[in-house]
Amino acid sequence: MSDDHLKIRTASQRKILWIVLALNVALAIAFLITGVNGDSSALIANGLDNASDSIVYIITLLALSRPPVWKRAAARVSGGLLILFAVGILFDVGRRFLGDPEPLGYTMMVMAVIAVAVNALCVWLLKQIRNAEVNVRAATTFSTNDFVANAGVLIGGGLVLWTGQAWPDLVVGLAVAAIALKGASSILHDVNSESERKE
């Protein structure tokens, strides 16, 4: 691959990653504000998830024009952040279980619809990157997990409205944590496979 082609490819990837980063920062802020105001574990979980995604996109951007060892390190950090995120969500779910939360199902559903649309756009943008390296594949895993988690928030919000109880919100919070752990496992497996191929 020529240097010019590599520069064009890197510039294209950088542009996509900046767009995805901006979308995730905006979504994280919206989720955290509505999660606190709506007393929703699922919304707070998704806000923290989007905040951690933003960090991953920044790391991915920094590693983009670096040697492969940097890209693998960026992917490892991404996997580690997903594990940290899952632990944080489990802590929040436990705290809310012991408290008396009253999540707002309508708020959950509105935010979930917005987030599904934004994350579908992010996944589509990231899939435009052909022959993605391990750090970009990790970023794509993050956005795909978000899309699935947002669908869960939508279902959870509907169940909160239907039952008038908080347990669906807590269940969705647990599901988001499980999705994060699965994503972390997938990313770390991908990095290890990549490392073995390079050796």
Backbone as CSV, one residue per row, in Angstrom:
resi,resn,N_x,N_y,N_z,CA_x,CA_y,CA_z,C_x,C_y,C_z
1,MET,0.850,-1.172,0.000,0.000,0.000,0.000,0.898,1.238,0.000
2,SER,0.669,2.191,-0.945,1.503,3.382,-1.042,1.262,4.304,0.143
3,ASP,2.236,5.201,0.393,2.105,6.163,1.491,0.901,7.077,1.281
4,ASP,0.681,7.490,0.009,-0.457,8.372,-0.280,-1.778,7.681,0.011
5,HIS,-1.877,6.413,-0.401,-3.106,5.654,-0.156,-3.321,5.467,1.342
6,LEU,-2.237,5.206,2.070,-2.324,5.029,3.520,-2.787,6.318,4.200
7,LYS,-2.276,7.469,3.742,-2.680,8.755,4.314,-4.158,9.035,4.059
8,ILE,-4.621,8.740,2.837,-6.037,8.948,2.497,-6.909,8.039,3.348
9,ARG,-6.501,6.769,3.471,-7.267,5.803,4.273,-7.331,6.253,5.735
10,THR,-6.191,6.687,6.284,-6.139,7.141,7.667,-6.989,8.395,7.860
11,ALA,-6.942,9.323,6.905,-7.740,10.550,6.996,-9.231,10.224,6.974
12,SER,-9.620,9.278,6.141,-11.022,8.865,6.058,-11.480,8.224,7.370
13,GLN,-10.651,7.344,7.921,-10.973,6.706,9.194,-11.063,7.749,10.310
14,ARG,-10.135,8.700,10.296,-10.111,9.748,11.327,-11.406,10.565,11.286
15,LYS,-11.846,10.909,10.079,-13.084,11.690,9.924,-14.282,10.922,10.491
16,ILE,-14.377,9.648,10.150,-15.476,8.817,10.661,-15.421,8.735,12.182
17,LEU,-14.237,8.515,12.729,-14.092,8.393,14.183,-14.427,9.701,14.902
18,TRP,-14.086,10.854,14.315,-14.454,12.137,14.931,-15.969,12.313,14.962
19,ILE,-16.641,11.925,13.889,-18.113,12.032,13.847,-18.728,11.130,14.910
20,VAL,-18.258,9.889,14.974,-18.777,8.922,15.954,-18.486,9.402,17.383
21,LEU,-17.310,9.982,17.604,-16.960,10.523,18.919,-17.927,11.635,19.317
22,ALA,-18.182,12.586,18.425,-19.089,13.700,18.723,-20.492,13.193,19.048
23,LEU,-20.972,12.231,18.274,-22.307,11.661,18.528,-22.367,10.988,19.902
24,ASN,-21.308,10.285,20.269,-21.290,9.583,21.557,-21.183,10.526,22.745
25,VAL,-20.420,11.601,22.615,-20.335,12.579,23.696,-21.709,13.209,23.936
26,ALA,-22.371,13.620,22.848,-23.706,14.223,22.977,-24.684,13.242,23.615
27,LEU,-24.632,11.987,23.188,-25.536,10.970,23.719,-25.244,10.670,25.193
28,ALA,-23.972,10.625,25.564,-23.598,10.382,26.965,-24.167,11.468,27.869
29,ILE,-24.016,12.721,27.463,-24.529,13.842,28.257,-26.043,13.734,28.394
30,ALA,-26.733,13.466,27.282,-28.202,13.360,27.313,-28.647,12.206,28.210
31,PHE,-27.984,11.052,28.101,-28.344,9.893,28.926,-28.125,10.171,30.413
32,LEU,-26.990,10.765,30.743,-26.685,11.008,32.160,-27.666,12.012,32.771
33,ILE,-27.981,13.063,32.030,-28.935,14.063,32.546,-30.315,13.442,32.731
34,THR,-30.802,12.738,31.717,-32.135,12.134,31.829,-32.147,10.977,32.818
35,GLY,-31.020,10.269,32.945,-30.942,9.160,33.903,-31.039,9.642,35.335
36,VAL,-30.322,10.723,35.647,-30.385,11.284,37.002,-31.769,11.874,37.262
37,ASN,-32.267,12.645,36.298,-33.598,13.258,36.475,-34.714,12.220,36.516
38,GLY,-34.560,11.152,35.726,-35.597,10.125,35.656,-35.381,8.969,36.614
39,ASP,-34.333,9.028,37.447,-34.035,7.990,38.429,-33.960,6.601,37.787
40,SER,-33.268,6.550,36.630,-33.210,5.301,35.865,-31.806,4.721,35.820
41,SER,-31.663,3.508,36.352,-30.390,2.789,36.312,-29.993,2.488,34.869
42,ALA,-30.969,2.126,34.053,-30.683,1.777,32.658,-30.168,2.992,31.888
43,LEU,-30.766,4.171,32.105,-30.313,5.374,31.406,-28.926,5.796,31.875
44,ILE,-28.684,5.722,33.190,-27.357,6.049,33.709,-26.324,5.064,33.153
45,ALA,-26.691,3.785,33.094,-25.796,2.765,32.538,-25.431,3.102,31.102
46,ASN,-26.420,3.494,30.325,-26.148,3.826,28.930,-25.342,5.115,28.807
47,GLY,-25.570,6.072,29.723,-24.774,7.296,29.716,-23.315,7.008,29.999
48,LEU,-23.065,6.167,31.003,-21.689,5.781,31.326,-21.072,4.983,30.186
49,ASP,-21.895,4.161,29.543,-21.423,3.375,28.411,-20.978,4.296,27.281
50,ASN,-21.807,5.292,26.960,-21.439,6.214,25.890,-20.228,7.068,26.266
51,ALA,-20.093,7.393,27.556,-18.912,8.135,28.005,-17.652,7.279,27.822
52,SER,-17.745,5.987,28.186,-16.587,5.103,27.999,-16.313,4.880,26.513
53,ASP,-17.377,4.837,25.704,-17.194,4.732,24.252,-16.400,5.920,23.730
54,SER,-16.723,7.104,24.242,-16.034,8.320,23.799,-14.543,8.225,24.095
55,ILE,-14.219,7.694,25.268,-12.804,7.511,25.617,-12.146,6.531,24.642
56,VAL,-12.874,5.469,24.297,-12.347,4.473,23.355,-12.111,5.105,21.981
57,TYR,-13.023,5.958,21.528,-12.841,6.595,20.224,-11.634,7.535,20.240
58,ILE,-11.411,8.221,21.361,-10.232,9.088,21.485,-8.955,8.240,21.411
59,ILE,-8.949,7.124,22.152,-7.777,6.226,22.130,-7.564,5.664,20.722
60,THR,-8.657,5.313,20.060,-8.570,4.778,18.702,-8.002,5.824,17.744
61,LEU,-8.456,7.069,17.908,-7.926,8.160,17.079,-6.426,8.347,17.305
62,LEU,-6.013,8.292,18.562,-4.588,8.468,18.888,-3.730,7.347,18.295
63,ALA,-4.289,6.134,18.233,-3.521,4.979,17.741,-3.592,4.806,16.230
64,LEU,-4.442,5.584,15.586,-4.744,5.360,14.170,-3.513,5.338,13.260
65,SER,-2.625,6.285,13.414,-1.457,6.336,12.522,-0.192,5.784,13.190
66,ARG,-0.385,5.029,14.258,0.743,4.439,15.007,0.994,3.002,14.541
67,PRO,2.121,2.437,14.984,2.430,1.040,14.627,1.393,0.064,15.232
68,PRO,1.340,-1.156,14.697,0.363,-2.149,15.161,0.372,-2.403,16.670
69,VAL,1.533,-2.325,17.312,1.584,-2.576,18.756,0.739,-1.542,19.511
70,TRP,0.701,-0.303,19.038,-0.141,0.738,19.646,-1.617,0.406,19.458
71,LYS,-1.945,-0.087,18.279,-3.340,-0.405,17.967,-3.836,-1.550,18.844
72,ARG,-2.964,-2.543,19.048,-3.353,-3.646,19.936,-3.491,-3.153,21.372
73,ALA,-2.590,-2.262,21.784,-2.682,-1.697,23.140,-3.968,-0.894,23.292
74,ALA,-4.336,-0.139,22.266,-5.582,0.645,22.303,-6.786,-0.280,22.443
75,ALA,-6.761,-1.391,21.720,-7.865,-2.350,21.806,-7.926,-2.990,23.195
76,ARG,-6.743,-3.288,23.777,-6.716,-3.865,25.134,-7.304,-2.882,26.151
77,VAL,-6.941,-1.614,26.021,-7.501,-0.596,26.914,-9.017,-0.545,26.733
78,SER,-9.485,-0.650,25.501,-10.924,-0.656,25.223,-11.621,-1.805,25.943
79,GLY,-11.038,-2.991,25.848,-11.604,-4.152,26.538,-11.625,-3.953,28.042
80,GLY,-10.537,-3.403,28.587,-10.467,-3.133,30.019,-11.512,-2.115,30.460
81,LEU,-11.724,-1.082,29.639,-12.740,-0.073,29.969,-14.147,-0.684,30.003
82,LEU,-14.394,-1.611,29.095,-15.703,-2.282,29.107,-15.908,-3.072,30.392
83,ILE,-14.853,-3.718,30.868,-14.958,-4.467,32.133,-15.218,-3.503,33.291
84,LEU,-14.475,-2.394,33.325,-14.690,-1.374,34.369,-16.109,-0.828,34.324
85,PHE,-16.581,-0.571,33.126,-17.934,-0.070,32.938,-18.962,-1.066,33.491
86,ALA,-18.780,-2.338,33.181,-19.711,-3.369,33.658,-19.735,-3.418,35.178
87,VAL,-18.572,-3.318,35.812,-18.499,-3.312,37.278,-19.240,-2.104,37.846
88,GLY,-19.055,-0.945,37.219,-19.754,0.267,37.660,-21.256,0.122,37.559
89,ILE,-21.730,-0.485,36.481,-23.171,-0.682,36.309,-23.707,-1.643,37.360
90,LEU,-22.981,-2.725,37.615,-23.428,-3.677,38.639,-23.520,-2.988,40.005
91,PHE,-22.569,-2.117,40.295,-22.601,-1.357,41.543,-23.849,-0.481,41.590
92,ASP,-24.130,0.236,40.490,-25.300,1.126,40.463,-26.605,0.346,40.589
93,VAL,-26.691,-0.793,39.909,-27.905,-1.619,40.002,-28.106,-2.094,41.440
94,GLY,-27.018,-2.544,42.080,-27.117,-2.983,43.478,-27.554,-1.860,44.396
95,ARG,-26.992,-0.678,44.184,-27.353,0.492,44.998,-28.833,0.830,44.826
96,ARG,-29.299,0.798,43.595,-30.702,1.133,43.332,-31.644,0.024,43.815
97,PHE,-31.175,-1.211,43.764,-31.998,-2.321,44.268,-32.251,-2.157,45.765
98,LEU,-31.212,-1.737,46.490,-31.340,-1.551,47.934,-32.102,-0.267,48.277
99,GLY,-32.146,0.672,47.330,-32.899,1.912,47.537,-34.332,1.714,47.063
100,ASP,-34.951,2.798,46.684,-36.337,2.717,46.201,-36.494,3.564,44.942
101,PRO,-35.901,3.111,43.817,-35.953,3.922,42.606,-37.349,3.926,41.990
102,GLU,-37.639,5.019,41.317,-38.886,5.118,40.567,-38.560,5.630,39.177
103,PRO,-38.037,4.757,38.311,-37.644,5.207,36.976,-38.850,5.655,36.153
104,LEU,-38.612,6.609,35.262,-39.663,7.123,34.392,-39.621,6.360,33.075
105,GLY,-40.595,5.454,32.895,-40.622,4.610,31.706,-40.683,5.395,30.414
106,TYR,-41.460,6.479,30.394,-41.597,7.281,29.185,-40.246,7.894,28.802
107,THR,-39.534,8.454,29.792,-38.215,9.052,29.548,-37.257,7.995,29.016
108,MET,-37.303,6.804,29.608,-36.440,5.713,29.153,-36.690,5.400,27.679
109,MET,-37.971,5.346,27.304,-38.307,4.969,25.932,-37.909,6.043,24.926
110,VAL,-38.144,7.306,25.266,-37.775,8.395,24.352,-36.269,8.400,24.123
111,MET,-35.507,8.301,25.216,-34.039,8.289,25.097,-33.553,7.060,24.327
112,ALA,-34.202,5.934,24.556,-33.792,4.711,23.864,-34.015,4.831,22.359
113,VAL,-35.124,5.426,21.945,-35.403,5.592,20.511,-34.343,6.492,19.876
114,ILE,-34.032,7.613,20.553,-32.992,8.519,20.047,-31.655,7.782,19.958
115,ALA,-31.319,7.044,21.015,-30.031,6.345,21.074,-29.940,5.236,20.041
116,VAL,-31.018,4.512,19.809,-30.998,3.455,18.784,-30.663,4.071,17.426
117,ALA,-31.287,5.217,17.116,-31.022,5.885,15.832,-29.565,6.346,15.750
118,VAL,-29.063,6.982,16.825,-27.682,7.488,16.827,-26.690,6.333,16.732
119,ASN,-26.914,5.271,17.503,-25.971,4.151,17.480,-26.046,3.351,16.185
120,ALA,-27.218,3.297,15.566,-27.315,2.652,14.252,-26.462,3.426,13.239
121,LEU,-26.516,4.767,13.329,-25.690,5.602,12.451,-24.201,5.367,12.728
122,CYS,-23.831,5.293,14.013,-22.423,5.052,14.381,-21.929,3.715,13.843
123,VAL,-22.726,2.658,14.015,-22.340,1.332,13.520,-22.187,1.376,12.002
124,TRP,-23.138,2.011,11.325,-23.069,2.109,9.864,-21.802,2.842,9.431
125,LEU,-21.494,3.966,10.089,-20.278,4.722,9.757,-19.020,3.876,9.968
126,LEU,-18.949,3.187,11.106,-17.768,2.375,11.409,-17.630,1.194,10.447
127,LYS,-18.752,0.663,9.980,-18.709,-0.460,9.026,-18.206,-0.009,7.653
128,GLN,-18.184,1.319,7.409,-17.659,1.839,6.145,-16.138,1.699,6.071
129,ILE,-15.516,1.497,7.229,-14.059,1.333,7.265,-13.728,-0.102,6.857
130,ARG,-13.142,-0.238,5.702,-12.806,-1.563,5.162,-11.480,-2.046,5.744
131,ASN,-11.351,-3.342,5.924,-10.121,-3.943,6.460,-9.682,-3.253,7.755
132,ALA,-10.633,-3.068,8.650,-10.371,-2.357,9.907,-9.337,-3.101,10.745
133,GLU,-8.468,-2.318,11.379,-7.477,-2.908,12.268,-8.122,-3.145,13.640
134,VAL,-7.393,-3.821,14.514,-7.954,-4.304,15.770,-8.533,-3.181,16.629
135,ASN,-7.901,-2.014,16.646,-8.417,-0.912,17.465,-9.741,-0.375,16.921
136,VAL,-9.900,-0.347,15.599,-11.154,0.113,14.992,-12.234,-0.957,15.168
137,ARG,-11.845,-2.226,15.096,-12.821,-3.302,15.344,-13.340,-3.220,16.777
138,ALA,-12.451,-2.866,17.727,-12.882,-2.700,19.130,-13.899,-1.572,19.238
139,ALA,-13.650,-0.467,18.544,-14.582,0.661,18.558,-15.935,0.254,17.970
140,THR,-15.900,-0.569,16.922,-17.141,-1.045,16.305,-17.911,-1.938,17.274
141,THR,-17.193,-2.768,18.028,-17.842,-3.611,19.047,-18.563,-2.746,20.070
142,PHE,-17.942,-1.650,20.480,-18.570,-0.737,21.434,-19.896,-0.215,20.894
143,SER,-19.892,0.272,19.657,-21.124,0.844,19.085,-22.194,-0.209,18.869
144,THR,-21.785,-1.406,18.476,-22.763,-2.493,18.302,-23.392,-2.852,19.642
145,ASN,-22.584,-2.929,20.695,-23.109,-3.198,22.041,-24.103,-2.122,22.455
146,ASP,-23.785,-0.875,22.140,-24.685,0.227,22.482,-26.032,0.059,21.811
147,PHE,-26.002,-0.312,20.536,-27.241,-0.484,19.784,-28.126,-1.538,20.453
148,VAL,-27.519,-2.663,20.841,-28.268,-3.742,21.508,-28.765,-3.277,22.875
149,ALA,-27.916,-2.585,23.641,-28.300,-2.103,24.974,-29.452,-1.110,24.889
150,ASN,-29.442,-0.248,23.874,-30.514,0.730,23.728,-31.845,0.062,23.416
151,ALA,-31.792,-1.016,22.662,-33.021,-1.776,22.409,-33.553,-2.334,23.729
152,GLY,-32.635,-2.759,24.605,-33.031,-3.246,25.932,-33.662,-2.155,26.773
153,VAL,-33.128,-0.938,26.703,-33.703,0.181,27.454,-35.116,0.475,26.952
154,LEU,-35.311,0.370,25.659,-36.633,0.589,25.075,-37.639,-0.426,25.630
155,ILE,-37.241,-1.685,25.655,-38.106,-2.738,26.214,-38.321,-2.507,27.709
156,GLY,-37.235,-2.187,28.426,-37.343,-1.926,29.861,-38.264,-0.769,30.164
157,GLY,-38.165,0.303,29.373,-39.041,1.456,29.570,-40.503,1.086,29.371
158,GLY,-40.746,0.270,28.350,-42.122,-0.188,28.111,-42.645,-1.021,29.275
159,LEU,-41.785,-1.892,29.822,-42.200,-2.727,30.959,-42.406,-1.899,32.228
160,VAL,-41.585,-0.853,32.424,-41.785,0.033,33.584,-43.141,0.720,33.472
161,LEU,-43.474,1.196,32.280,-44.785,1.844,32.074,-45.921,0.854,32.280
162,TRP,-45.743,-0.350,31.756,-46.813,-1.354,31.798,-47.042,-1.873,33.217
163,THR,-45.939,-2.170,33.937,-46.075,-2.769,35.274,-46.155,-1.722,36.388
164,GLY,-45.640,-0.519,36.114,-45.597,0.500,37.160,-44.560,0.181,38.233
165,GLN,-43.615,-0.703,37.911,-42.587,-1.115,38.877,-41.187,-0.836,38.330
166,ALA,-40.209,-0.842,39.236,-38.834,-0.498,38.866,-38.011,-1.700,38.398
167,TRP,-38.441,-2.936,38.675,-37.591,-4.092,38.402,-37.158,-4.213,36.938
168,PRO,-38.003,-3.833,35.930,-37.491,-3.961,34.553,-36.269,-3.071,34.298
169,ASP,-36.241,-1.899,34.928,-35.106,-0.994,34.787,-33.839,-1.645,35.332
170,LEU,-33.958,-2.306,36.487,-32.797,-2.967,37.092,-32.338,-4.153,36.238
171,VAL,-33.304,-4.890,35.688,-32.966,-6.032,34.830,-32.221,-5.550,33.584
172,VAL,-32.680,-4.438,33.000,-32.000,-3.894,31.822,-30.591,-3.436,32.203
173,GLY,-30.436,-2.827,33.374,-29.106,-2.440,33.851,-28.181,-3.647,33.920
174,LEU,-28.690,-4.767,34.461,-27.887,-6.001,34.522,-27.558,-6.522,33.117
175,ALA,-28.545,-6.441,32.215,-28.328,-6.914,30.846,-27.254,-6.076,30.147
176,VAL,-27.282,-4.749,30.373,-26.266,-3.877,29.770,-24.879,-4.265,30.285
177,ALA,-24.779,-4.567,31.591,-23.497,-5.002,32.163,-23.044,-6.309,31.513
178,ALA,-23.971,-7.241,31.307,-23.632,-8.528,30.683,-23.162,-8.324,29.240
179,ILE,-23.835,-7.430,28.509,-23.442,-7.131,27.130,-22.034,-6.540,27.106
180,ALA,-21.751,-5.654,28.073,-20.417,-5.041,28.156,-19.349,-6.102,28.407
181,LEU,-19.626,-7.039,29.319,-18.651,-8.097,29.615,-18.415,-8.993,28.402
182,LYS,-19.480,-9.288,27.667,-19.342,-10.101,26.451,-18.510,-9.350,25.411
183,GLY,-18.772,-8.041,25.266,-18.007,-7.229,24.326,-16.535,-7.178,24.704
184,ALA,-16.258,-7.024,26.017,-14.869,-6.989,26.490,-14.166,-8.295,26.162
185,SER,-14.855,-9.402,26.393,-14.288,-10.708,26.101,-13.971,-10.842,24.606
186,SER,-14.884,-10.375,23.775,-14.703,-10.443,22.326,-13.505,-9.597,21.874
187,ILE,-13.404,-8.372,22.423,-12.298,-7.484,22.058,-10.964,-8.089,22.479
188,LEU,-10.881,-8.566,23.730,-9.618,-9.115,24.235,-9.215,-10.383,23.484
189,HIS,-10.194,-11.192,23.094,-9.920,-12.388,22.287,-9.365,-11.980,20.929
190,ASP,-9.972,-10.949,20.322,-9.520,-10.455,19.024,-8.079,-9.947,19.110
191,VAL,-7.770,-9.187,20.187,-6.415,-8.665,20.365,-5.418,-9.811,20.521
192,ASN,-5.758,-10.815,21.334,-4.848,-11.941,21.538,-4.610,-12.723,20.246
193,SER,-5.689,-12.901,19.461,-5.543,-13.591,18.173,-4.641,-12.799,17.244
194,GLU,-4.846,-11.475,17.225,-4.021,-10.586,16.388,-2.559,-10.660,16.806
195,SER,-2.317,-10.666,18.115,-0.942,-10.741,18.635,-0.282,-12.036,18.201
196,GLU,-1.014,-13.150,18.278,-0.471,-14.451,17.893,-0.134,-14.494,16.399
197,ARG,-0.986,-13.847,15.572,-0.725,-13.816,14.133,0.518,-13.006,13.807
198,LYS,0.762,-11.941,14.596,1.897,-11.052,14.324,3.213,-11.653,14.781
199,GLU,3.160,-12.626,15.715,4.390,-13.230,16.257,4.896,-14.353,15.369
